[in-house]
């Protein structure tokens, strides 16, 4: 499998006799790069989500714009076409409108953006019409869901932190269990490294962290929304762990479809934004749907 965007710098011959790679993050191990990137990026992300609007809205706008750019570039195999720019514009405008609180208008923007993308891609005979249209719909609704969850009464930063910690625990648990236990592959067609042991390990880690968050917030946030909060914390975390890993597999399928290793290289050691939020996007959609249904049912 080839990588669309090379990450290794070219050597520079000269008096010093060293390469640019030796003077950059590329000289560090992938694990060290991942740790350093997490240490640098996690605090401002968590602070923005804690304080909420406008900081969390700006974070979602930035993340959605980069994710849409990566999606469009993947569909163009490294090239960004006019249709790709329409994908980016549609996603960002929809997310921005939702951030202002106009969710109904944002929904119509998603519809119009998807239809416009379909027409333009078809007219230009783009080979990936369905993927481009799917990007407008999937990315827009995922980021809108995240914004809505952050602004939902009785959820706020508590619910968002719970969601983040569950997804992060799933990733770590799946990685550790997959590496230490191994065993049968989960979906080798989409991702050759994921195993059934990783799926179970991710679910166990998610449940443990979910219960920990529940103990931390015993009288507010997500616990106040449900008559059986502990059943939700355990069962919901287990379900979200599976959904999160399904989102991870979906993004892996997207990259394999277009012969790319990473969605981009904007985050050292991590790849792109899509590579880091693939599971979170799916989990956000599922959580928003569940909370909305719960509120409609009067739970």
QUIPE-V510376 format. One record per residue. N is the residue number from 1. RES is the residue in three letters. SS is DSSP state (2 for helix, 1 for strand, 0 for the rest). OMEGA is omega in whole degrees, -180 to 180 (* if undefined). Layout:
BEGIN
n:N res:RES ss:SS omega:OMEGA
n:N res:RES ss:SS omega:OMEGA
END
This chain:
BEGIN
n:1 res:UNK ss:0 omega:-177
n:2 res:UNK ss:0 omega:178
n:3 res:UNK ss:0 omega:-177
n:4 res:UNK ss:0 omega:-176
n:5 res:UNK ss:0 omega:-180
n:6 res:UNK ss:0 omega:179
n:7 res:UNK ss:0 omega:-177
n:8 res:UNK ss:0 omega:-178
n:9 res:UNK ss:0 omega:179
n:10 res:UNK ss:0 omega:178
n:11 res:UNK ss:1 omega:176
n:12 res:UNK ss:0 omega:179
n:13 res:UNK ss:0 omega:180
n:14 res:UNK ss:0 omega:-177
n:15 res:UNK ss:0 omega:-177
n:16 res:UNK ss:0 omega:176
n:17 res:UNK ss:0 omega:177
n:18 res:UNK ss:0 omega:179
n:19 res:UNK ss:1 omega:177
n:20 res:UNK ss:2 omega:-179
n:21 res:UNK ss:2 omega:-179
n:22 res:UNK ss:2 omega:-177
n:23 res:UNK ss:2 omega:-177
n:24 res:UNK ss:0 omega:178
n:25 res:UNK ss:2 omega:-179
n:26 res:UNK ss:2 omega:-179
n:27 res:UNK ss:2 omega:179
n:28 res:UNK ss:0 omega:178
n:29 res:UNK ss:0 omega:179
n:30 res:UNK ss:2 omega:-180
n:31 res:UNK ss:2 omega:179
n:32 res:UNK ss:2 omega:177
n:33 res:UNK ss:2 omega:-179
n:34 res:UNK ss:2 omega:-180
n:35 res:UNK ss:2 omega:-179
n:36 res:UNK ss:2 omega:179
n:37 res:UNK ss:2 omega:179
n:38 res:UNK ss:2 omega:180
n:39 res:UNK ss:2 omega:-179
n:40 res:UNK ss:2 omega:-171
n:41 res:UNK ss:2 omega:-174
n:42 res:UNK ss:2 omega:-178
n:43 res:UNK ss:2 omega:-180
n:44 res:UNK ss:2 omega:178
n:45 res:UNK ss:2 omega:-179
n:46 res:UNK ss:2 omega:178
n:47 res:UNK ss:2 omega:179
n:48 res:UNK ss:2 omega:-180
n:49 res:UNK ss:2 omega:179
n:50 res:UNK ss:2 omega:-177
n:51 res:UNK ss:2 omega:175
n:52 res:UNK ss:0 omega:-177
n:53 res:UNK ss:0 omega:5
n:54 res:UNK ss:0 omega:-174
n:55 res:UNK ss:2 omega:179
n:56 res:UNK ss:2 omega:178
n:57 res:UNK ss:2 omega:178
n:58 res:UNK ss:2 omega:177
n:59 res:UNK ss:2 omega:180
n:60 res:UNK ss:2 omega:177
n:61 res:UNK ss:2 omega:180
n:62 res:UNK ss:2 omega:-178
n:63 res:UNK ss:2 omega:-179
n:64 res:UNK ss:2 omega:178
n:65 res:UNK ss:2 omega:179
n:66 res:UNK ss:2 omega:180
n:67 res:UNK ss:2 omega:179
n:68 res:UNK ss:2 omega:177
n:69 res:UNK ss:2 omega:179
n:70 res:UNK ss:2 omega:180
n:71 res:UNK ss:2 omega:-179
n:72 res:UNK ss:2 omega:178
n:73 res:UNK ss:2 omega:177
n:74 res:UNK ss:2 omega:-179
n:75 res:UNK ss:2 omega:177
n:76 res:UNK ss:0 omega:-179
n:77 res:UNK ss:0 omega:176
n:78 res:UNK ss:0 omega:-180
n:79 res:UNK ss:0 omega:-180
n:80 res:UNK ss:0 omega:-177
n:81 res:UNK ss:0 omega:176
n:82 res:UNK ss:2 omega:177
n:83 res:UNK ss:2 omega:177
n:84 res:UNK ss:2 omega:178
n:85 res:UNK ss:2 omega:176
n:86 res:UNK ss:2 omega:176
n:87 res:UNK ss:2 omega:-179
n:88 res:UNK ss:2 omega:-178
n:89 res:UNK ss:2 omega:-179
n:90 res:UNK ss:2 omega:-178
n:91 res:UNK ss:2 omega:-177
n:92 res:UNK ss:2 omega:-180
n:93 res:UNK ss:2 omega:179
n:94 res:UNK ss:2 omega:180
n:95 res:UNK ss:2 omega:179
n:96 res:UNK ss:2 omega:180
n:97 res:UNK ss:2 omega:177
n:98 res:UNK ss:2 omega:179
n:99 res:UNK ss:2 omega:177
n:100 res:UNK ss:0 omega:178
n:101 res:UNK ss:0 omega:-178
n:102 res:UNK ss:0 omega:-173
n:103 res:UNK ss:2 omega:179
n:104 res:UNK ss:2 omega:178
n:105 res:UNK ss:2 omega:178
n:106 res:UNK ss:2 omega:179
n:107 res:UNK ss:2 omega:178
n:108 res:UNK ss:2 omega:177
n:109 res:UNK ss:2 omega:177
n:110 res:UNK ss:2 omega:-180
n:111 res:UNK ss:2 omega:-179
n:112 res:UNK ss:2 omega:179
n:113 res:UNK ss:2 omega:179
n:114 res:UNK ss:2 omega:179
n:115 res:UNK ss:2 omega:178
n:116 res:UNK ss:2 omega:178
n:117 res:UNK ss:2 omega:180
n:118 res:UNK ss:2 omega:-179
n:119 res:UNK ss:2 omega:-179
n:120 res:UNK ss:2 omega:-179
n:121 res:UNK ss:2 omega:179
n:122 res:UNK ss:2 omega:180
n:123 res:UNK ss:2 omega:180
n:124 res:UNK ss:0 omega:180
n:125 res:UNK ss:0 omega:178
n:126 res:UNK ss:0 omega:-177
n:127 res:UNK ss:0 omega:-175
n:128 res:UNK ss:0 omega:-177
n:129 res:UNK ss:2 omega:-176
n:130 res:UNK ss:2 omega:179
n:131 res:UNK ss:2 omega:179
n:132 res:UNK ss:2 omega:179
n:133 res:UNK ss:2 omega:178
n:134 res:UNK ss:2 omega:178
n:135 res:UNK ss:2 omega:178
n:136 res:UNK ss:2 omega:-176
n:137 res:UNK ss:2 omega:-174
n:138 res:UNK ss:2 omega:-177
n:139 res:UNK ss:2 omega:-179
n:140 res:UNK ss:2 omega:-176
n:141 res:UNK ss:2 omega:179
n:142 res:UNK ss:2 omega:-180
n:143 res:UNK ss:2 omega:175
n:144 res:UNK ss:2 omega:178
n:145 res:UNK ss:2 omega:-180
n:146 res:UNK ss:2 omega:178
n:147 res:UNK ss:2 omega:-179
n:148 res:UNK ss:2 omega:178
n:149 res:UNK ss:2 omega:-179
n:150 res:UNK ss:2 omega:-176
n:151 res:UNK ss:2 omega:-179
n:152 res:UNK ss:0 omega:180
n:153 res:UNK ss:0 omega:-179
n:154 res:UNK ss:0 omega:175
n:155 res:UNK ss:0 omega:178
n:156 res:UNK ss:2 omega:-177
n:157 res:UNK ss:2 omega:180
n:158 res:UNK ss:2 omega:179
n:159 res:UNK ss:2 omega:-180
n:160 res:UNK ss:2 omega:178
n:161 res:UNK ss:2 omega:177
n:162 res:UNK ss:2 omega:-180
n:163 res:UNK ss:2 omega:180
n:164 res:UNK ss:2 omega:-176
n:165 res:UNK ss:2 omega:178
n:166 res:UNK ss:2 omega:-180
n:167 res:UNK ss:2 omega:179
n:168 res:UNK ss:2 omega:178
n:169 res:UNK ss:2 omega:178
n:170 res:UNK ss:2 omega:-180
n:171 res:UNK ss:2 omega:-177
n:172 res:UNK ss:2 omega:180
n:173 res:UNK ss:2 omega:179
n:174 res:UNK ss:2 omega:-180
n:175 res:UNK ss:2 omega:-178
n:176 res:UNK ss:2 omega:-179
n:177 res:UNK ss:2 omega:-180
n:178 res:UNK ss:2 omega:-179
n:179 res:UNK ss:2 omega:-175
n:180 res:UNK ss:2 omega:-177
n:181 res:UNK ss:0 omega:-179
n:182 res:UNK ss:0 omega:178
n:183 res:UNK ss:0 omega:-176
n:184 res:UNK ss:0 omega:180
n:185 res:UNK ss:1 omega:-178
n:186 res:UNK ss:1 omega:-180
n:187 res:UNK ss:1 omega:-175
n:188 res:UNK ss:0 omega:179
n:189 res:UNK ss:0 omega:-178
n:190 res:UNK ss:0 omega:-178
n:191 res:UNK ss:1 omega:-174
n:192 res:UNK ss:1 omega:-175
n:193 res:UNK ss:1 omega:-175
n:194 res:UNK ss:1 omega:-177
n:195 res:UNK ss:1 omega:175
n:196 res:UNK ss:2 omega:176
n:197 res:UNK ss:2 omega:177
n:198 res:UNK ss:2 omega:178
n:199 res:UNK ss:2 omega:180
n:200 res:UNK ss:2 omega:179
n:201 res:UNK ss:2 omega:178
n:202 res:UNK ss:2 omega:180
n:203 res:UNK ss:2 omega:179
n:204 res:UNK ss:2 omega:179
n:205 res:UNK ss:2 omega:-180
n:206 res:UNK ss:2 omega:180
n:207 res:UNK ss:2 omega:-180
n:208 res:UNK ss:2 omega:180
n:209 res:UNK ss:2 omega:179
n:210 res:UNK ss:2 omega:178
n:211 res:UNK ss:2 omega:178
n:212 res:UNK ss:2 omega:177
n:213 res:UNK ss:2 omega:178
n:214 res:UNK ss:2 omega:177
n:215 res:UNK ss:2 omega:-180
n:216 res:UNK ss:2 omega:179
n:217 res:UNK ss:0 omega:-172
n:218 res:UNK ss:0 omega:-174
n:219 res:UNK ss:0 omega:-178
n:220 res:UNK ss:0 omega:174
n:221 res:UNK ss:2 omega:-174
n:222 res:UNK ss:2 omega:-179
n:223 res:UNK ss:2 omega:-177
n:224 res:UNK ss:2 omega:-176
n:225 res:UNK ss:2 omega:-170
n:226 res:UNK ss:0 omega:180
n:227 res:UNK ss:0 omega:178
n:228 res:UNK ss:0 omega:-172
n:229 res:UNK ss:2 omega:-176
n:230 res:UNK ss:2 omega:175
n:231 res:UNK ss:2 omega:178
n:232 res:UNK ss:2 omega:-178
n:233 res:UNK ss:2 omega:-179
n:234 res:UNK ss:2 omega:-178
n:235 res:UNK ss:2 omega:180
n:236 res:UNK ss:2 omega:179
n:237 res:UNK ss:2 omega:180
n:238 res:UNK ss:2 omega:179
n:239 res:UNK ss:2 omega:-180
n:240 res:UNK ss:2 omega:178
n:241 res:UNK ss:2 omega:178
n:242 res:UNK ss:2 omega:180
n:243 res:UNK ss:2 omega:179
n:244 res:UNK ss:2 omega:180
n:245 res:UNK ss:2 omega:173
n:246 res:UNK ss:2 omega:176
n:247 res:UNK ss:2 omega:176
n:248 res:UNK ss:2 omega:179
n:249 res:UNK ss:2 omega:179
n:250 res:UNK ss:2 omega:179
n:251 res:UNK ss:2 omega:176
n:252 res:UNK ss:2 omega:177
n:253 res:UNK ss:2 omega:177
n:254 res:UNK ss:2 omega:-179
n:255 res:UNK ss:2 omega:179
n:256 res:UNK ss:2 omega:179
n:257 res:UNK ss:2 omega:-177
n:258 res:UNK ss:0 omega:172
n:259 res:UNK ss:0 omega:179
n:260 res:UNK ss:0 omega:177
n:261 res:UNK ss:0 omega:-180
n:262 res:UNK ss:0 omega:178
n:263 res:UNK ss:0 omega:173
n:264 res:UNK ss:0 omega:177
n:265 res:UNK ss:0 omega:-176
n:266 res:UNK ss:0 omega:179
n:267 res:UNK ss:1 omega:-177
n:268 res:UNK ss:0 omega:178
n:269 res:UNK ss:0 omega:-177
n:270 res:UNK ss:0 omega:-174
n:271 res:UNK ss:1 omega:-178
n:272 res:UNK ss:0 omega:178
n:273 res:UNK ss:2 omega:178
n:274 res:UNK ss:2 omega:179
n:275 res:UNK ss:2 omega:-177
n:276 res:UNK ss:2 omega:-175
n:277 res:UNK ss:2 omega:-177
n:278 res:UNK ss:2 omega:178
n:279 res:UNK ss:2 omega:-178
n:280 res:UNK ss:2 omega:179
n:281 res:UNK ss:2 omega:180
n:282 res:UNK ss:2 omega:-180
n:283 res:UNK ss:2 omega:178
n:284 res:UNK ss:2 omega:178
n:285 res:UNK ss:2 omega:-178
n:286 res:UNK ss:2 omega:-179
n:287 res:UNK ss:2 omega:179
n:288 res:UNK ss:2 omega:179
n:289 res:UNK ss:2 omega:-179
n:290 res:UNK ss:2 omega:-180
n:291 res:UNK ss:2 omega:-180
n:292 res:UNK ss:2 omega:178
n:293 res:UNK ss:2 omega:180
n:294 res:UNK ss:2 omega:179
n:295 res:UNK ss:2 omega:178
n:296 res:UNK ss:2 omega:180
n:297 res:UNK ss:0 omega:178
n:298 res:UNK ss:0 omega:179
n:299 res:UNK ss:0 omega:*
END
